[in-house]
């Protein structure tokens, strides 16, 4: 496979973090709201299938957007601001990778989950847009799409996720 050049250092670092998590048997968690939640589900699917290489470990990945009954139960009984953090409390272990996708970077439920992950030994990544919002300062690695157009940001996040899969497969 042809080696990808012209990749930002942040994107390459995210790919490296995912590869280490794969090799160490850690879990990748993804989540977001609306279109970003859809991207999180798509990316998780690609991590678990498209990223498979012959004779290599497989990636353990979970999208926190996949269990709608659980999401609505937490939203109803606790707060929508906690739907992702509460799931991480059940599932996340130190050194797991937590990837938040938020075009604005300011969604309270996303920020709460990142805060939980950060305080509990997770490696945090944020895909965001605009100026990065609050998310850029709360994650170890922010990947910011410098645009004020929501559709362009969401499209680019999906492209970044596909690029990550290619980078994971290339070694």
C-alpha positions as a Markdown table, in Angstrom:
| # | Residue | x | y | z |
|---|---|---|---|---|
| 1 | Unk | 0.0 | 0.0 | 0.0 |
| 2 | Unk | 1.3 | 3.5 | -0.9 |
| 3 | Unk | 2.3 | 5.4 | 2.2 |
| 4 | Unk | 0.2 | 8.5 | 2.8 |
| 5 | Unk | 2.1 | 11.8 | 2.9 |
| 6 | Unk | 0.7 | 15.2 | 3.6 |
| 7 | Unk | -1.1 | 14.2 | 6.8 |
| 8 | Unk | -1.3 | 16.7 | 9.7 |
| 9 | Unk | 0.7 | 15.7 | 12.8 |
| 10 | Unk | -2.5 | 15.6 | 14.9 |
| 11 | Unk | -4.1 | 13.1 | 12.5 |
| 12 | Unk | -1.0 | 11.0 | 12.4 |
| 13 | Unk | -0.8 | 11.0 | 16.2 |
| 14 | Unk | -4.4 | 9.9 | 16.5 |
| 15 | Unk | -3.7 | 7.0 | 14.2 |
| 16 | Unk | -0.7 | 6.0 | 16.3 |
| 17 | Unk | -2.7 | 6.2 | 19.5 |
| 18 | Unk | -5.3 | 3.9 | 17.9 |
| 19 | Unk | -2.6 | 1.4 | 16.8 |
| 20 | Unk | -1.1 | 1.3 | 20.3 |
| 21 | Unk | -4.6 | 0.8 | 21.8 |
| 22 | Unk | -5.2 | -2.1 | 19.3 |
| 23 | Unk | -1.9 | -3.7 | 20.1 |
| 24 | Unk | -2.4 | -3.4 | 23.9 |
| 25 | Unk | -6.0 | -4.6 | 23.8 |
| 26 | Unk | -7.5 | -1.3 | 24.9 |
| 27 | Unk | -10.9 | 0.0 | 23.8 |
| 28 | Unk | -11.7 | 2.9 | 21.5 |
| 29 | Unk | -14.9 | 4.8 | 22.5 |
| 30 | Unk | -16.6 | 7.2 | 20.0 |
| 31 | Unk | -19.5 | 9.5 | 20.4 |
| 32 | Unk | -21.2 | 12.8 | 19.3 |
| 33 | Unk | -24.5 | 14.4 | 18.8 |
| 34 | Unk | -26.6 | 14.6 | 15.6 |
| 35 | Unk | -24.5 | 14.2 | 12.5 |
| 36 | Unk | -21.4 | 13.8 | 14.7 |
| 37 | Unk | -23.1 | 10.9 | 16.4 |
| 38 | Unk | -23.7 | 9.3 | 13.0 |
| 39 | Unk | -20.0 | 9.8 | 12.1 |
| 40 | Unk | -19.0 | 8.2 | 15.5 |
| 41 | Unk | -21.1 | 5.1 | 14.6 |
| 42 | Unk | -19.6 | 4.9 | 11.1 |
| 43 | Unk | -16.1 | 5.3 | 12.3 |
| 44 | Unk | -16.6 | 2.6 | 14.9 |
| 45 | Unk | -17.8 | 0.3 | 12.2 |
| 46 | Unk | -14.8 | 1.0 | 10.1 |
| 47 | Unk | -12.5 | 0.5 | 13.1 |
| 48 | Unk | -14.0 | -2.9 | 13.7 |
| 49 | Unk | -14.1 | -4.1 | 10.1 |
| 50 | Unk | -12.3 | -2.0 | 7.5 |
| 51 | Unk | -9.2 | -1.6 | 9.7 |
| 52 | Unk | -8.7 | -5.4 | 10.0 |
| 53 | Unk | -5.3 | -6.5 | 8.6 |
| 54 | Unk | -4.2 | -10.1 | 8.1 |
| 55 | Unk | -2.2 | -11.5 | 11.0 |
| 56 | Unk | -2.8 | -8.4 | 13.2 |
| 57 | Unk | -4.8 | -7.8 | 16.3 |
| 58 | Unk | -8.3 | -6.4 | 15.8 |
| 59 | Unk | -9.5 | -3.1 | 17.3 |
| 60 | Unk | -11.9 | -3.1 | 20.2 |
| 61 | Unk | -14.3 | -0.2 | 19.6 |
| 62 | Unk | -17.6 | 0.9 | 20.9 |
| 63 | Unk | -19.8 | 3.8 | 19.8 |
| 64 | Unk | -21.7 | 5.3 | 22.7 |
| 65 | Unk | -24.4 | 6.3 | 20.2 |
| 66 | Unk | -25.4 | 2.7 | 19.5 |
| 67 | Unk | -27.5 | 1.9 | 22.5 |
| 68 | Unk | -30.6 | 4.2 | 22.2 |
| 69 | Unk | -32.6 | 2.7 | 25.1 |
| 70 | Unk | -29.6 | 3.2 | 27.4 |
| 71 | Unk | -29.0 | 6.8 | 26.1 |
| 72 | Unk | -32.7 | 7.8 | 26.7 |
| 73 | Unk | -32.8 | 6.1 | 30.1 |
| 74 | Unk | -29.8 | 8.2 | 31.3 |
| 75 | Unk | -31.3 | 11.3 | 29.7 |
| 76 | Unk | -34.6 | 10.7 | 31.4 |
| 77 | Unk | -33.3 | 9.6 | 34.8 |
| 78 | Unk | -30.2 | 11.7 | 35.1 |
| 79 | Unk | -29.6 | 14.4 | 32.4 |
| 80 | Unk | -28.9 | 14.5 | 28.7 |
| 81 | Unk | -25.7 | 16.3 | 29.8 |
| 82 | Unk | -24.5 | 12.9 | 31.3 |
| 83 | Unk | -25.5 | 10.4 | 28.6 |
| 84 | Unk | -22.0 | 9.7 | 27.4 |
| 85 | Unk | -20.1 | 10.1 | 30.8 |
| 86 | Unk | -22.4 | 7.6 | 32.5 |
| 87 | Unk | -21.7 | 5.0 | 29.8 |
| 88 | Unk | -18.0 | 5.6 | 30.1 |
| 89 | Unk | -18.3 | 5.1 | 33.9 |
| 90 | Unk | -19.6 | 1.6 | 33.2 |
| 91 | Unk | -17.1 | 0.7 | 30.4 |
| 92 | Unk | -13.9 | 2.7 | 30.3 |
| 93 | Unk | -10.6 | 1.6 | 31.8 |
| 94 | Unk | -7.4 | 3.6 | 32.1 |
| 95 | Unk | -5.5 | 3.8 | 28.8 |
| 96 | Unk | -8.7 | 3.4 | 26.7 |
| 97 | Unk | -9.1 | 5.9 | 24.0 |
| 98 | Unk | -12.0 | 8.3 | 24.0 |
| 99 | Unk | -12.8 | 10.1 | 20.8 |
| 100 | Unk | -15.4 | 12.9 | 21.0 |
| 101 | Unk | -16.8 | 14.3 | 17.7 |
| 102 | Unk | -18.4 | 17.7 | 18.1 |
| 103 | Unk | -18.6 | 20.3 | 15.3 |
| 104 | Unk | -19.0 | 23.2 | 17.8 |
| 105 | Unk | -16.8 | 21.7 | 20.5 |
| 106 | Unk | -19.2 | 23.0 | 23.1 |
| 107 | Unk | -21.8 | 20.2 | 23.6 |
| 108 | Unk | -22.2 | 19.8 | 27.4 |
| 109 | Unk | -22.7 | 16.0 | 27.2 |
| 110 | Unk | -19.5 | 15.6 | 25.1 |
| 111 | Unk | -17.5 | 17.9 | 27.4 |
| 112 | Unk | -18.7 | 16.0 | 30.5 |
| 113 | Unk | -17.6 | 12.6 | 29.0 |
| 114 | Unk | -14.2 | 14.0 | 28.0 |
| 115 | Unk | -13.8 | 15.3 | 31.5 |
| 116 | Unk | -14.6 | 11.9 | 33.0 |
| 117 | Unk | -12.2 | 10.2 | 30.6 |
| 118 | Unk | -9.4 | 12.6 | 31.4 |
| 119 | Unk | -9.8 | 12.3 | 35.1 |
| 120 | Unk | -9.9 | 8.5 | 34.9 |
| 121 | Unk | -6.9 | 7.8 | 32.8 |
| 122 | Unk | -8.4 | 7.8 | 29.3 |
| 123 | Unk | -6.5 | 9.1 | 26.3 |
| 124 | Unk | -8.7 | 11.8 | 24.8 |
| 125 | Unk | -9.1 | 13.0 | 21.2 |
| 126 | Unk | -11.5 | 15.6 | 19.9 |
| 127 | Unk | -12.7 | 16.2 | 16.3 |
| 128 | Unk | -14.2 | 19.6 | 16.2 |
| 129 | Unk | -14.7 | 22.6 | 14.0 |
| 130 | Unk | -15.1 | 26.4 | 14.1 |
| 131 | Unk | -12.4 | 27.6 | 16.6 |
| 132 | Unk | -12.4 | 24.2 | 18.4 |
| 133 | Unk | -14.8 | 25.4 | 21.1 |
| 134 | Unk | -14.1 | 24.2 | 24.7 |
| 135 | Unk | -13.3 | 20.7 | 23.5 |
| 136 | Unk | -9.9 | 21.8 | 22.0 |
| 137 | Unk | -8.6 | 22.6 | 25.5 |
| 138 | Unk | -10.0 | 19.5 | 27.2 |
| 139 | Unk | -8.5 | 16.8 | 25.0 |
| 140 | Unk | -5.0 | 15.6 | 24.6 |
| 141 | Unk | -5.2 | 15.8 | 20.8 |
| 142 | Unk | -7.6 | 18.2 | 19.1 |
| 143 | Unk | -8.2 | 17.8 | 15.4 |
| 144 | Unk | -9.9 | 21.1 | 14.3 |
| 145 | Unk | -11.6 | 21.7 | 11.0 |
| 146 | Unk | -11.1 | 25.5 | 10.6 |
| 147 | Unk | -14.5 | 26.3 | 9.1 |
| 148 | Unk | -17.7 | 28.0 | 10.2 |
| 149 | Unk | -19.8 | 25.8 | 7.9 |
| 150 | Unk | -21.4 | 22.9 | 9.8 |
| 151 | Unk | -21.9 | 20.8 | 6.8 |
| 152 | Unk | -18.3 | 21.2 | 5.7 |
| 153 | Unk | -17.1 | 20.4 | 9.2 |
| 154 | Unk | -19.2 | 17.2 | 9.4 |
| 155 | Unk | -18.1 | 16.1 | 5.9 |
| 156 | Unk | -14.4 | 16.7 | 6.8 |
| 157 | Unk | -14.8 | 14.8 | 10.0 |
| 158 | Unk | -15.9 | 11.7 | 8.0 |
| 159 | Unk | -13.0 | 12.2 | 5.7 |
| 160 | Unk | -10.6 | 12.4 | 8.7 |
| 161 | Unk | -12.1 | 9.2 | 10.0 |
| 162 | Unk | -11.5 | 7.4 | 6.7 |
| 163 | Unk | -8.0 | 8.8 | 6.5 |
| 164 | Unk | -7.4 | 7.4 | 10.0 |
| 165 | Unk | -8.5 | 3.9 | 8.8 |
| 166 | Unk | -6.0 | 4.1 | 5.9 |
| 167 | Unk | -3.2 | 5.2 | 8.3 |
| 168 | Unk | -4.0 | 2.3 | 10.7 |
| 169 | Unk | -3.9 | -0.2 | 7.8 |
| 170 | Unk | -0.7 | 1.1 | 6.2 |
| 171 | Unk | 1.8 | -0.4 | 8.7 |
